[in-house]
Amino acid sequence: MRISEINYINFRNLKDNNLKFHRKFNLFLGKNGQGKTSILEAIYFSATGKSFRTSKNSELIRYGLQKTGAFIAYEDIVSEKSISVKLAGGKKEYSYNRKKVKYDGFHGKVNAVSFIPEDISLIVGAPGIRRSFFDYEIAQSNYDYFSDLKNYTKILKLRNKYLKEKQYTDPIFEIYQEEFIRLGARILKKRLEYVKNISILLNLNYRKLFDEKKELSLRYSCFLGEVKKATLEELESGIREKIRKNFSREKRYGYSIVGPQKDDFLFLLNEREAKSYASQGEKKSIVFSLKLAEIDMIIKEKRDTPIFIIDDISSYFDSIRKENILNYFNHRDIQLFISSTSDLGIKAKKFFIEKGDIHDGDKEC
Ligand SMILES: Nc1ncnc2c1ncn2[C@@H]1O[C@H](COP(=O)(O)OP(=O)(O)OP(=O)(O)O)[C@@H](O)[C@H]1O
């Protein structure tokens, strides 16, 4: 997949513009605070409908204004297409090939993977950060998971409401509970499969790029205890049994204490939890390897390459790691959008940014 151009208006500090991209390497160069992250964010936003650095949409709109929007033209393995997102009055409007669509008709059309310095929170942050990340990643290439997750979130809210209002003798509660178990099992099954597959890729990428002597793995920490492989029926009966054992506590607390919304994803470097034992440099390399594994997973599921966005590469990696990374991409057919304060000495289309104004230098250096 390739993005050929972007148009954006009122996006952060960026001056409204239309940019045409190179099929492979696109490099955004500028001093601090000029808008490098913002242009990468605009690309990510137009591809996915969300930001990679904030969950508050209003932050994306230029100070003092009421709306923003971004449009991209892209090419997938089949043909040329376009999508756009507009944001106004707290609401988003999506389009696909210039026709208005609901989010479902926009989601997953362009796959994007981003790597920003704040991604280190995927290792050091709270479990909710990892859950949101992996849920989004699985949903990017699997529509059933996206829809199961949406329905599970609704059912979880309803189940919690009934628990809080002590309405668990209501026959409707029983119906919600069955749906909670059914969807919970489907989510668990998909997460377990995903972790198994991505863990292999994660280790391969880590060893190839950063340290061939170490073993990196991802482990799913499940509220059911250790589950490696199970059928949907086995998972459903596991959840049912867990609810039975914990129901008096759930009634006392007034919310669900059982379910995949409680689970975590653990990174293990040589079998030790990276959060507590890995060095800063190792943590950065783990996150980067995760992003590469994510790219491989998308290629496997969608049979097309996602675009890859890397923010602030110069300050994040030392020169050896940076060189390894750039060499790695020389051999892969993936469109890259990289920001940096200094030139990287790579063959790329260069865009220079000053106070939100972007112009491209040489067509292709
Ligand atoms: N909604 C907004 N409207 C206008 N300006 C904004 C908005 N949000 C952030 N800014 C400003 O945009 C500028 C560029 O921010 P950005 O994070 O893109 O810079 P950067 O080039 O990536 O900097 P650094 O290299 O320091 O990370 C900053 O001065 C920031 O305060």
Ligand as a Chemical Component Dictionary entry (heavy atoms), coordinates in Angstrom:
data_LIG
# 
_chem_comp.id                   LIG 
_chem_comp.type                 NON-POLYMER 
_chem_comp.pdbx_formal_charge   0 
_chem_comp.three_letter_code    LIG 
# 
loop_
_chem_comp_atom.comp_id 
_chem_comp_atom.atom_id 
_chem_comp_atom.alt_atom_id 
_chem_comp_atom.type_symbol 
_chem_comp_atom.charge 
_chem_comp_atom.model_Cartn_x 
_chem_comp_atom.model_Cartn_y 
_chem_comp_atom.model_Cartn_z 
_chem_comp_atom.pdbx_ordinal 
LIG N1  N1  N 0 -3.716 22.421 17.941 1  
LIG C1  C1  C 0 -2.623 23.139 17.693 2  
LIG N2  N2  N 0 -2.706 24.312 16.983 3  
LIG C2  C2  C 0 -1.600 25.046 16.712 4  
LIG N3  N3  N 0 -0.364 24.710 17.117 5  
LIG C3  C3  C 0 -0.221 23.571 17.829 6  
LIG C4  C4  C 0 -1.342 22.724 18.140 7  
LIG N4  N4  N 0 -0.897 21.672 18.850 8  
LIG C5  C5  C 0 0.437  21.829 18.990 9  
LIG N5  N5  N 0 0.844  22.973 18.372 10 
LIG C6  C6  C 0 2.211  23.517 18.253 11 
LIG O1  O1  O 0 2.781  22.984 17.078 12 
LIG C7  C7  C 0 4.194  23.067 17.160 13 
LIG C8  C8  C 0 4.823  21.890 16.475 14 
LIG O2  O2  O 0 4.668  20.726 17.270 15 
LIG P1  P1  P 0 5.294  19.315 16.825 16 
LIG O3  O3  O 0 5.127  18.414 17.993 17 
LIG O4  O4  O 0 4.714  18.896 15.541 18 
LIG O5  O5  O 0 6.816  19.738 16.629 19 
LIG P2  P2  P 0 8.098  18.868 16.229 20 
LIG O6  O6  O 0 8.706  19.498 15.027 21 
LIG O7  O7  O 0 7.753  17.425 16.145 22 
LIG O8  O8  O 0 9.013  19.147 17.466 23 
LIG P3  P3  P 0 10.055 18.205 18.286 24 
LIG O9  O9  O 0 11.189 17.930 17.345 25 
LIG O10 O10 O 0 10.430 19.092 19.412 26 
LIG O11 O11 O 0 9.313  16.977 18.702 27 
LIG C9  C9  C 0 4.510  23.227 18.636 28 
LIG O12 O12 O 0 5.007  24.534 18.838 29 
LIG C10 C10 C 0 3.182  23.060 19.328 30 
LIG O13 O13 O 0 3.050  23.860 20.463 31 
# 
loop_
_chem_comp_bond.comp_id 
_chem_comp_bond.atom_id_1 
_chem_comp_bond.atom_id_2 
_chem_comp_bond.value_order 
_chem_comp_bond.pdbx_ordinal 
LIG N1  C1  SING 1  
LIG C1  N2  SING 2  
LIG C1  C4  DOUB 3  
LIG N2  C2  DOUB 4  
LIG C2  N3  SING 5  
LIG N3  C3  DOUB 6  
LIG C3  C4  SING 7  
LIG C3  N5  SING 8  
LIG C4  N4  SING 9  
LIG N4  C5  DOUB 10 
LIG C5  N5  SING 11 
LIG N5  C6  SING 12 
LIG C6  O1  SING 13 
LIG C6  C10 SING 14 
LIG O1  C7  SING 15 
LIG C7  C8  SING 16 
LIG C7  C9  SING 17 
LIG C8  O2  SING 18 
LIG O2  P1  SING 19 
LIG P1  O3  DOUB 20 
LIG P1  O4  SING 21 
LIG P1  O5  SING 22 
LIG O5  P2  SING 23 
LIG P2  O6  DOUB 24 
LIG P2  O7  SING 25 
LIG P2  O8  SING 26 
LIG O8  P3  SING 27 
LIG P3  O9  DOUB 28 
LIG P3  O10 SING 29 
LIG P3  O11 SING 30 
LIG C9  O12 SING 31 
LIG C9  C10 SING 32 
LIG C10 O13 SING 33 
# 
